[in-house]
């Protein structure tokens, strides 16, 4: 993956997963009967945590530059 294209690639790939995480938290909080303000805050925090984790992971090392481990003992 090219360095200049990593941020747009991450946004396109990880925003849907962040939305799914927020939706899961929203449903669980709604079932538990939490107040609406806490439900919204919890959903937003879950989405931010998931997106930021994947976003920063996209700026890590490329898989082809990882050192190959040998299977020998």
PyMOL Python script that loads the backbone (N, CA, C, O; Angstrom):
from pymol import cmd

cmd.read_pdbstr("""\
ATOM      1  N   UNK A   1       0.842  -1.164   0.000  1.00  0.00           N
ATOM      2  CA  UNK A   1       0.000   0.000   0.000  1.00  0.00           C
ATOM      3  C   UNK A   1       0.892   1.233   0.000  1.00  0.00           C
ATOM      4  O   UNK A   1       1.876   1.278   0.738  1.00  0.00           O
ATOM      5  N   UNK A   2       0.573   2.220  -0.801  1.00  0.00           N
ATOM      6  CA  UNK A   2       1.377   3.423  -0.887  1.00  0.00           C
ATOM      7  C   UNK A   2       1.151   4.292   0.344  1.00  0.00           C
ATOM      8  O   UNK A   2       0.074   4.275   0.940  1.00  0.00           O
ATOM      9  N   UNK A   3       2.175   5.047   0.715  1.00  0.00           N
ATOM     10  CA  UNK A   3       2.094   5.884   1.909  1.00  0.00           C
ATOM     11  C   UNK A   3       1.067   6.993   1.747  1.00  0.00           C
ATOM     12  O   UNK A   3       0.341   7.293   2.695  1.00  0.00           O
ATOM     13  N   UNK A   4       0.987   7.609   0.578  1.00  0.00           N
ATOM     14  CA  UNK A   4       0.068   8.724   0.362  1.00  0.00           C
ATOM     15  C   UNK A   4      -1.388   8.276   0.353  1.00  0.00           C
ATOM     16  O   UNK A   4      -2.281   9.077   0.630  1.00  0.00           O
ATOM     17  N   UNK A   5      -1.633   7.043   0.048  1.00  0.00           N
ATOM     18  CA  UNK A   5      -3.002   6.546  -0.103  1.00  0.00           C
ATOM     19  C   UNK A   5      -3.506   5.842   1.154  1.00  0.00           C
ATOM     20  O   UNK A   5      -4.650   5.387   1.172  1.00  0.00           O
ATOM     21  N   UNK A   6      -2.699   5.737   2.195  1.00  0.00           N
ATOM     22  CA  UNK A   6      -3.077   4.951   3.364  1.00  0.00           C
ATOM     23  C   UNK A   6      -4.255   5.543   4.131  1.00  0.00           C
ATOM     24  O   UNK A   6      -5.120   4.798   4.591  1.00  0.00           O
ATOM     25  N   UNK A   7      -4.306   6.857   4.278  1.00  0.00           N
ATOM     26  CA  UNK A   7      -5.384   7.441   5.073  1.00  0.00           C
ATOM     27  C   UNK A   7      -6.731   7.280   4.382  1.00  0.00           C
ATOM     28  O   UNK A   7      -7.713   6.937   5.041  1.00  0.00           O
ATOM     29  N   UNK A   8      -6.807   7.515   3.080  1.00  0.00           N
ATOM     30  CA  UNK A   8      -8.086   7.348   2.382  1.00  0.00           C
ATOM     31  C   UNK A   8      -8.485   5.880   2.317  1.00  0.00           C
ATOM     32  O   UNK A   8      -9.668   5.548   2.387  1.00  0.00           O
ATOM     33  N   UNK A   9      -7.505   5.011   2.186  1.00  0.00           N
ATOM     34  CA  UNK A   9      -7.777   3.566   2.183  1.00  0.00           C
ATOM     35  C   UNK A   9      -8.307   3.118   3.544  1.00  0.00           C
ATOM     36  O   UNK A   9      -9.230   2.306   3.619  1.00  0.00           O
ATOM     37  N   UNK A  10      -7.724   3.644   4.609  1.00  0.00           N
ATOM     38  CA  UNK A  10      -8.173   3.289   5.955  1.00  0.00           C
ATOM     39  C   UNK A  10      -9.584   3.799   6.210  1.00  0.00           C
ATOM     40  O   UNK A  10     -10.409   3.092   6.788  1.00  0.00           O
ATOM     41  N   UNK A  11      -9.856   5.007   5.786  1.00  0.00           N
ATOM     42  CA  UNK A  11     -11.196   5.568   6.004  1.00  0.00           C
ATOM     43  C   UNK A  11     -12.237   4.752   5.245  1.00  0.00           C
ATOM     44  O   UNK A  11     -13.307   4.462   5.780  1.00  0.00           O
ATOM     45  N   UNK A  12     -11.937   4.388   4.026  1.00  0.00           N
ATOM     46  CA  UNK A  12     -12.898   3.624   3.226  1.00  0.00           C
ATOM     47  C   UNK A  12     -13.131   2.226   3.797  1.00  0.00           C
ATOM     48  O   UNK A  12     -14.241   1.699   3.712  1.00  0.00           O
ATOM     49  N   UNK A  13     -12.104   1.629   4.371  1.00  0.00           N
ATOM     50  CA  UNK A  13     -12.241   0.263   4.874  1.00  0.00           C
ATOM     51  C   UNK A  13     -12.752   0.184   6.298  1.00  0.00           C
ATOM     52  O   UNK A  13     -13.501  -0.738   6.622  1.00  0.00           O
ATOM     53  N   UNK A  14     -12.371   1.121   7.166  1.00  0.00           N
ATOM     54  CA  UNK A  14     -12.626   0.957   8.592  1.00  0.00           C
ATOM     55  C   UNK A  14     -13.821   1.737   9.107  1.00  0.00           C
ATOM     56  O   UNK A  14     -14.294   1.444  10.205  1.00  0.00           O
ATOM     57  N   UNK A  15     -14.334   2.716   8.370  1.00  0.00           N
ATOM     58  CA  UNK A  15     -15.527   3.437   8.826  1.00  0.00           C
ATOM     59  C   UNK A  15     -16.738   2.500   8.925  1.00  0.00           C
ATOM     60  O   UNK A  15     -17.483   2.602   9.900  1.00  0.00           O
ATOM     61  N   UNK A  16     -16.970   1.602   7.975  1.00  0.00           N
ATOM     62  CA  UNK A  16     -18.102   0.684   8.145  1.00  0.00           C
ATOM     63  C   UNK A  16     -17.974  -0.210   9.386  1.00  0.00           C
ATOM     64  O   UNK A  16     -18.973  -0.492  10.048  1.00  0.00           O
ATOM     65  N   UNK A  17     -16.766  -0.649   9.702  1.00  0.00           N
ATOM     66  CA  UNK A  17     -16.591  -1.460  10.903  1.00  0.00           C
ATOM     67  C   UNK A  17     -16.815  -0.643  12.170  1.00  0.00           C
ATOM     68  O   UNK A  17     -17.338  -1.157  13.158  1.00  0.00           O
ATOM     69  N   UNK A  18     -16.424   0.615  12.146  1.00  0.00           N
ATOM     70  CA  UNK A  18     -16.681   1.491  13.290  1.00  0.00           C
ATOM     71  C   UNK A  18     -18.172   1.721  13.456  1.00  0.00           C
ATOM     72  O   UNK A  18     -18.667   1.789  14.581  1.00  0.00           O
ATOM     73  N   UNK A  19     -18.895   1.841  12.352  1.00  0.00           N
ATOM     74  CA  UNK A  19     -20.349   2.012  12.427  1.00  0.00           C
ATOM     75  C   UNK A  19     -21.024   0.756  12.964  1.00  0.00           C
ATOM     76  O   UNK A  19     -21.997   0.851  13.711  1.00  0.00           O
ATOM     77  N   UNK A  20     -20.526  -0.406  12.597  1.00  0.00           N
ATOM     78  CA  UNK A  20     -21.075  -1.664  13.123  1.00  0.00           C
ATOM     79  C   UNK A  20     -20.830  -1.757  14.627  1.00  0.00           C
ATOM     80  O   UNK A  20     -21.718  -2.172  15.372  1.00  0.00           O
ATOM     81  N   UNK A  21     -19.639  -1.375  15.078  1.00  0.00           N
ATOM     82  CA  UNK A  21     -19.338  -1.392  16.507  1.00  0.00           C
ATOM     83  C   UNK A  21     -20.263  -0.439  17.270  1.00  0.00           C
ATOM     84  O   UNK A  21     -20.754  -0.772  18.349  1.00  0.00           O
ATOM     85  N   UNK A  22     -20.494   0.735  16.708  1.00  0.00           N
ATOM     86  CA  UNK A  22     -21.400   1.688  17.349  1.00  0.00           C
ATOM     87  C   UNK A  22     -22.823   1.144  17.393  1.00  0.00           C
ATOM     88  O   UNK A  22     -23.537   1.344  18.376  1.00  0.00           O
ATOM     89  N   UNK A  23     -23.232   0.463  16.337  1.00  0.00           N
ATOM     90  CA  UNK A  23     -24.571  -0.116  16.305  1.00  0.00           C
ATOM     91  C   UNK A  23     -24.751  -1.219  17.336  1.00  0.00           C
ATOM     92  O   UNK A  23     -25.803  -1.317  17.969  1.00  0.00           O
ATOM     93  N   UNK A  24     -23.734  -2.044  17.506  1.00  0.00           N
ATOM     94  CA  UNK A  24     -23.807  -3.115  18.501  1.00  0.00           C
ATOM     95  C   UNK A  24     -23.936  -2.533  19.902  1.00  0.00           C
ATOM     96  O   UNK A  24     -24.762  -2.978  20.698  1.00  0.00           O
ATOM     97  N   UNK A  25     -23.111  -1.535  20.194  1.00  0.00           N
ATOM     98  CA  UNK A  25     -23.173  -0.894  21.511  1.00  0.00           C
ATOM     99  C   UNK A  25     -24.524  -0.210  21.711  1.00  0.00           C
ATOM    100  O   UNK A  25     -25.082  -0.253  22.807  1.00  0.00           O
ATOM    101  N   UNK A  26     -25.051   0.415  20.668  1.00  0.00           N
ATOM    102  CA  UNK A  26     -26.347   1.091  20.763  1.00  0.00           C
ATOM    103  C   UNK A  26     -27.460   0.098  21.095  1.00  0.00           C
ATOM    104  O   UNK A  26     -28.299   0.365  21.954  1.00  0.00           O
ATOM    105  N   UNK A  27     -27.464  -1.039  20.416  1.00  0.00           N
ATOM    106  CA  UNK A  27     -28.504  -2.045  20.659  1.00  0.00           C
ATOM    107  C   UNK A  27     -28.400  -2.609  22.072  1.00  0.00           C
ATOM    108  O   UNK A  27     -29.412  -2.760  22.757  1.00  0.00           O
ATOM    109  N   UNK A  28     -27.171  -2.923  22.512  1.00  0.00           N
ATOM    110  CA  UNK A  28     -26.992  -3.475  23.856  1.00  0.00           C
ATOM    111  C   UNK A  28     -27.417  -2.467  24.913  1.00  0.00           C
ATOM    112  O   UNK A  28     -28.080  -2.826  25.886  1.00  0.00           O
ATOM    113  N   UNK A  29     -27.035  -1.198  24.725  1.00  0.00           N
ATOM    114  CA  UNK A  29     -27.414  -0.165  25.692  1.00  0.00           C
ATOM    115  C   UNK A  29     -28.927   0.063  25.693  1.00  0.00           C
ATOM    116  O   UNK A  29     -29.515   0.321  26.743  1.00  0.00           O
ATOM    117  N   UNK A  30     -29.546  -0.031  24.537  1.00  0.00           N
ATOM    118  CA  UNK A  30     -30.997   0.134  24.453  1.00  0.00           C
ATOM    119  C   UNK A  30     -31.717  -1.018  25.158  1.00  0.00           C
ATOM    120  O   UNK A  30     -32.703  -0.796  25.860  1.00  0.00           O
ATOM    121  N   UNK A  31     -31.230  -2.240  24.972  1.00  0.00           N
ATOM    122  CA  UNK A  31     -31.831  -3.408  25.621  1.00  0.00           C
ATOM    123  C   UNK A  31     -31.677  -3.322  27.141  1.00  0.00           C
ATOM    124  O   UNK A  31     -32.587  -3.694  27.882  1.00  0.00           O
ATOM    125  N   UNK A  32     -30.529  -2.833  27.600  1.00  0.00           N
ATOM    126  CA  UNK A  32     -30.302  -2.698  29.035  1.00  0.00           C
ATOM    127  C   UNK A  32     -31.051  -1.528  29.653  1.00  0.00           C
ATOM    128  O   UNK A  32     -31.119  -1.418  30.877  1.00  0.00           O
ATOM    129  N   UNK A  33     -31.606  -0.664  28.839  1.00  0.00           N
ATOM    130  CA  UNK A  33     -32.399   0.439  29.331  1.00  0.00           C
ATOM    131  C   UNK A  33     -31.589   1.619  29.847  1.00  0.00           C
ATOM    132  O   UNK A  33     -32.029   2.327  30.753  1.00  0.00           O
ATOM    133  N   UNK A  34     -30.412   1.833  29.277  1.00  0.00           N
ATOM    134  CA  UNK A  34     -29.604   2.977  29.682  1.00  0.00           C
ATOM    135  C   UNK A  34     -30.231   4.273  29.173  1.00  0.00           C
ATOM    136  O   UNK A  34     -30.948   4.262  28.172  1.00  0.00           O
ATOM    137  N   UNK A  35     -29.969   5.376  29.845  1.00  0.00           N
ATOM    138  CA  UNK A  35     -30.494   6.668  29.365  1.00  0.00           C
ATOM    139  C   UNK A  35     -29.953   6.999  27.976  1.00  0.00           C
ATOM    140  O   UNK A  35     -28.847   6.586  27.627  1.00  0.00           O
ATOM    141  N   UNK A  36     -30.722   7.736  27.187  1.00  0.00           N
ATOM    142  CA  UNK A  36     -30.303   8.027  25.802  1.00  0.00           C
ATOM    143  C   UNK A  36     -28.967   8.758  25.700  1.00  0.00           C
ATOM    144  O   UNK A  36     -28.198   8.499  24.775  1.00  0.00           O
ATOM    145  N   UNK A  37     -28.678   9.659  26.626  1.00  0.00           N
ATOM    146  CA  UNK A  37     -27.417  10.378  26.523  1.00  0.00           C
ATOM    147  C   UNK A  37     -26.221   9.446  26.735  1.00  0.00           C
ATOM    148  O   UNK A  37     -25.205   9.576  26.053  1.00  0.00           O
ATOM    149  N   UNK A  38     -26.339   8.520  27.665  1.00  0.00           N
ATOM    150  CA  UNK A  38     -25.255   7.563  27.885  1.00  0.00           C
ATOM    151  C   UNK A  38     -25.142   6.578  26.720  1.00  0.00           C
ATOM    152  O   UNK A  38     -24.044   6.141  26.373  1.00  0.00           O
ATOM    153  N   UNK A  39     -26.270   6.239  26.127  1.00  0.00           N
ATOM    154  CA  UNK A  39     -26.256   5.339  24.971  1.00  0.00           C
ATOM    155  C   UNK A  39     -25.519   5.976  23.803  1.00  0.00           C
ATOM    156  O   UNK A  39     -24.716   5.317  23.141  1.00  0.00           O
ATOM    157  N   UNK A  40     -25.780   7.231  23.549  1.00  0.00           N
ATOM    158  CA  UNK A  40     -25.138   7.928  22.437  1.00  0.00           C
ATOM    159  C   UNK A  40     -23.647   8.078  22.689  1.00  0.00           C
ATOM    160  O   UNK A  40     -22.836   7.867  21.787  1.00  0.00           O
ATOM    161  N   UNK A  41     -23.283   8.446  23.919  1.00  0.00           N
ATOM    162  CA  UNK A  41     -21.868   8.611  24.248  1.00  0.00           C
ATOM    163  C   UNK A  41     -21.132   7.272  24.148  1.00  0.00           C
ATOM    164  O   UNK A  41     -20.021   7.215  23.621  1.00  0.00           O
ATOM    165  N   UNK A  42     -21.736   6.211  24.643  1.00  0.00           N
ATOM    166  CA  UNK A  42     -21.090   4.898  24.574  1.00  0.00           C
ATOM    167  C   UNK A  42     -20.920   4.446  23.120  1.00  0.00           C
ATOM    168  O   UNK A  42     -19.884   3.881  22.770  1.00  0.00           O
ATOM    169  N   UNK A  43     -21.910   4.685  22.283  1.00  0.00           N
ATOM    170  CA  UNK A  43     -21.808   4.315  20.869  1.00  0.00           C
ATOM    171  C   UNK A  43     -20.713   5.117  20.171  1.00  0.00           C
ATOM    172  O   UNK A  43     -19.944   4.573  19.379  1.00  0.00           O
ATOM    173  N   UNK A  44     -20.649   6.402  20.467  1.00  0.00           N
ATOM    174  CA  UNK A  44     -19.622   7.247  19.843  1.00  0.00           C
ATOM    175  C   UNK A  44     -18.222   6.822  20.287  1.00  0.00           C
ATOM    176  O   UNK A  44     -17.301   6.768  19.473  1.00  0.00           O
ATOM    177  N   UNK A  45     -18.065   6.525  21.558  1.00  0.00           N
ATOM    178  CA  UNK A  45     -16.756   6.093  22.051  1.00  0.00           C
ATOM    179  C   UNK A  45     -16.336   4.762  21.432  1.00  0.00           C
ATOM    180  O   UNK A  45     -15.166   4.575  21.099  1.00  0.00           O
ATOM    181  N   UNK A  46     -17.265   3.857  21.279  1.00  0.00           N
ATOM    182  CA  UNK A  46     -16.937   2.571  20.650  1.00  0.00           C
ATOM    183  C   UNK A  46     -16.506   2.772  19.202  1.00  0.00           C
ATOM    184  O   UNK A  46     -15.538   2.161  18.750  1.00  0.00           O
ATOM    185  N   UNK A  47     -17.217   3.622  18.481  1.00  0.00           N
ATOM    186  CA  UNK A  47     -16.860   3.880  17.087  1.00  0.00           C
ATOM    187  C   UNK A  47     -15.493   4.544  16.984  1.00  0.00           C
ATOM    188  O   UNK A  47     -14.700   4.194  16.109  1.00  0.00           O
ATOM    189  N   UNK A  48     -15.212   5.492  17.863  1.00  0.00           N
ATOM    190  CA  UNK A  48     -13.924   6.178  17.840  1.00  0.00           C
ATOM    191  C   UNK A  48     -12.787   5.214  18.165  1.00  0.00           C
ATOM    192  O   UNK A  48     -11.736   5.248  17.526  1.00  0.00           O
ATOM    193  N   UNK A  49     -12.999   4.359  19.155  1.00  0.00           N
ATOM    194  CA  UNK A  49     -11.947   3.412  19.531  1.00  0.00           C
ATOM    195  C   UNK A  49     -11.650   2.421  18.410  1.00  0.00           C
ATOM    196  O   UNK A  49     -10.486   2.148  18.116  1.00  0.00           O
ATOM    197  N   UNK A  50     -12.682   1.887  17.791  1.00  0.00           N
ATOM    198  CA  UNK A  50     -12.484   0.915  16.709  1.00  0.00           C
ATOM    199  C   UNK A  50     -11.808   1.584  15.518  1.00  0.00           C
ATOM    200  O   UNK A  50     -10.852   1.047  14.958  1.00  0.00           O
ATOM    201  N   UNK A  51     -12.307   2.762  15.131  1.00  0.00           N
ATOM    202  CA  UNK A  51     -11.734   3.429  13.968  1.00  0.00           C
ATOM    203  C   UNK A  51     -10.289   3.845  14.216  1.00  0.00           C
ATOM    204  O   UNK A  51      -9.434   3.667  13.349  1.00  0.00           O
ATOM    205  N   UNK A  52     -10.015   4.393  15.387  1.00  0.00           N
ATOM    206  CA  UNK A  52      -8.643   4.848  15.644  1.00  0.00           C
ATOM    207  C   UNK A  52      -7.675   3.670  15.701  1.00  0.00           C
ATOM    208  O   UNK A  52      -6.540   3.781  15.238  1.00  0.00           O
ATOM    209  N   UNK A  53      -8.108   2.553  16.258  1.00  0.00           N
ATOM    210  CA  UNK A  53      -7.243   1.379  16.286  1.00  0.00           C
ATOM    211  C   UNK A  53      -6.892   0.889  14.902  1.00  0.00           C
ATOM    212  O   UNK A  53      -5.723   0.622  14.622  1.00  0.00           O
ATOM    213  N   UNK A  54      -7.874   0.765  14.028  1.00  0.00           N
ATOM    214  CA  UNK A  54      -7.607   0.322  12.663  1.00  0.00           C
ATOM    215  C   UNK A  54      -6.871   1.382  11.853  1.00  0.00           C
ATOM    216  O   UNK A  54      -6.042   1.054  11.004  1.00  0.00           O
ATOM    217  N   UNK A  55      -7.173   2.663  12.115  1.00  0.00           N
ATOM    218  CA  UNK A  55      -6.525   3.743  11.380  1.00  0.00           C
ATOM    219  C   UNK A  55      -5.033   3.781  11.674  1.00  0.00           C
ATOM    220  O   UNK A  55      -4.217   3.896  10.760  1.00  0.00           O
ATOM    221  N   UNK A  56      -4.674   3.683  12.961  1.00  0.00           N
ATOM    222  CA  UNK A  56      -3.259   3.689  13.297  1.00  0.00           C
ATOM    223  C   UNK A  56      -2.574   2.398  12.870  1.00  0.00           C
ATOM    224  O   UNK A  56      -1.375   2.398  12.591  1.00  0.00           O
ATOM    225  N   UNK A  57      -3.310   1.312  12.818  1.00  0.00           N
ATOM    226  CA  UNK A  57      -2.744   0.049  12.343  1.00  0.00           C
ATOM    227  C   UNK A  57      -2.394   0.156  10.866  1.00  0.00           C
ATOM    228  O   UNK A  57      -1.437  -0.476  10.419  1.00  0.00           O
ATOM    229  N   UNK A  58      -3.139   0.935  10.103  1.00  0.00           N
ATOM    230  CA  UNK A  58      -2.859   1.057   8.678  1.00  0.00           C
ATOM    231  C   UNK A  58      -1.559   1.810   8.420  1.00  0.00           C
ATOM    232  O   UNK A  58      -1.019   1.744   7.316  1.00  0.00           O
ATOM    233  N   UNK A  59      -1.050   2.521   9.418  1.00  0.00           N
ATOM    234  CA  UNK A  59       0.220   3.212   9.261  1.00  0.00           C
ATOM    235  C   UNK A  59       1.382   2.406   9.812  1.00  0.00           C
ATOM    236  O   UNK A  59       2.506   2.903   9.874  1.00  0.00           O
ATOM    237  N   UNK A  60       1.124   1.158  10.216  1.00  0.00           N
ATOM    238  CA  UNK A  60       2.184   0.294  10.719  1.00  0.00           C
ATOM    239  C   UNK A  60       3.008  -0.282   9.585  1.00  0.00           C
ATOM    240  O   UNK A  60       2.916   0.171   8.443  1.00  0.00           O
ATOM    241  N   UNK A  61       3.803  -1.272   9.903  1.00  0.00           N
ATOM    242  CA  UNK A  61       4.652  -1.908   8.907  1.00  0.00           C
ATOM    243  C   UNK A  61       3.804  -2.685   7.908  1.00  0.00           C
ATOM    244  O   UNK A  61       2.755  -3.230   8.252  1.00  0.00           O
ATOM    245  N   UNK A  62       4.269  -2.725   6.684  1.00  0.00           N
ATOM    246  CA  UNK A  62       3.614  -3.553   5.676  1.00  0.00           C
ATOM    247  C   UNK A  62       3.942  -5.014   5.950  1.00  0.00           C
ATOM    248  O   UNK A  62       4.998  -5.335   6.495  1.00  0.00           O
ATOM    249  N   UNK A  63       3.038  -5.879   5.571  1.00  0.00           N
ATOM    250  CA  UNK A  63       3.242  -7.300   5.865  1.00  0.00           C
ATOM    251  C   UNK A  63       4.412  -7.888   5.084  1.00  0.00           C
ATOM    252  O   UNK A  63       5.015  -8.861   5.536  1.00  0.00           O
ATOM    253  N   UNK A  64       4.750  -7.326   3.925  1.00  0.00           N
ATOM    254  CA  UNK A  64       5.867  -7.881   3.162  1.00  0.00           C
ATOM    255  C   UNK A  64       7.224  -7.478   3.736  1.00  0.00           C
ATOM    256  O   UNK A  64       8.251  -8.038   3.351  1.00  0.00           O
ATOM    257  N   UNK A  65       7.235  -6.510   4.654  1.00  0.00           N
ATOM    258  CA  UNK A  65       8.506  -6.114   5.263  1.00  0.00           C
ATOM    259  C   UNK A  65       8.742  -6.806   6.598  1.00  0.00           C
ATOM    260  O   UNK A  65       9.793  -6.619   7.211  1.00  0.00           O
ATOM    261  N   UNK A  66       7.780  -7.606   7.058  1.00  0.00           N
ATOM    262  CA  UNK A  66       7.993  -8.350   8.302  1.00  0.00           C
ATOM    263  C   UNK A  66       9.094  -9.386   8.093  1.00  0.00           C
ATOM    264  O   UNK A  66       9.218  -9.974   7.018  1.00  0.00           O
ATOM    265  N   UNK A  67       9.876  -9.594   9.121  1.00  0.00           N
ATOM    266  CA  UNK A  67      10.925 -10.609   9.026  1.00  0.00           C
ATOM    267  C   UNK A  67      10.282 -11.989   9.096  1.00  0.00           C
ATOM    268  O   UNK A  67       9.449 -12.260   9.961  1.00  0.00           O
ATOM    269  N   UNK A  68      10.673 -12.829   8.196  1.00  0.00           N
ATOM    270  CA  UNK A  68      10.135 -14.189   8.138  1.00  0.00           C
ATOM    271  C   UNK A  68      10.794 -15.029   9.218  1.00  0.00           C
ATOM    272  O   UNK A  68      12.018 -15.033   9.348  1.00  0.00           O
ATOM    273  N   UNK A  69       9.983 -15.740   9.994  1.00  0.00           N
ATOM    274  CA  UNK A  69      10.515 -16.632  11.009  1.00  0.00           C
ATOM    275  C   UNK A  69      10.693 -18.018  10.411  1.00  0.00           C
ATOM    276  O   UNK A  69       9.868 -18.479   9.622  1.00  0.00           O
ATOM    277  N   UNK A  70      11.758 -18.663  10.788  1.00  0.00           N
ATOM    278  CA  UNK A  70      11.972 -20.011  10.301  1.00  0.00           C
ATOM    279  C   UNK A  70      11.248 -20.992  11.217  1.00  0.00           C
ATOM    280  O   UNK A  70      11.027 -20.716  12.396  1.00  0.00           O
ATOM    281  N   UNK A  71      10.890 -22.123  10.663  1.00  0.00           N
ATOM    282  CA  UNK A  71      10.186 -23.153  11.415  1.00  0.00           C
ATOM    283  C   UNK A  71      11.125 -24.093  12.140  1.00  0.00           C
ATOM    284  O   UNK A  71      10.674 -25.005  12.833  1.00  0.00           O
ATOM    285  N   UNK A  72      12.421 -23.886  11.995  1.00  0.00           N
ATOM    286  CA  UNK A  72      13.365 -24.783  12.646  1.00  0.00           C
ATOM    287  C   UNK A  72      13.443 -24.495  14.149  1.00  0.00           C
ATOM    288  O   UNK A  72      13.141 -23.392  14.604  1.00  0.00           O
ATOM    289  N   UNK A  73      13.850 -25.503  14.895  1.00  0.00           N
ATOM    290  CA  UNK A  73      13.922 -25.370  16.343  1.00  0.00           C
ATOM    291  C   UNK A  73      15.236 -24.848  16.783  1.00  0.00           C
ATOM    292  O   UNK A  73      15.462 -24.676  17.981  1.00  0.00           O
TER     293      UNK A  73
END
""", "prot")
cmd.dss("prot")
cmd.show_as("cartoon", "prot")
cmd.util.cbc("prot")
cmd.orient("prot")
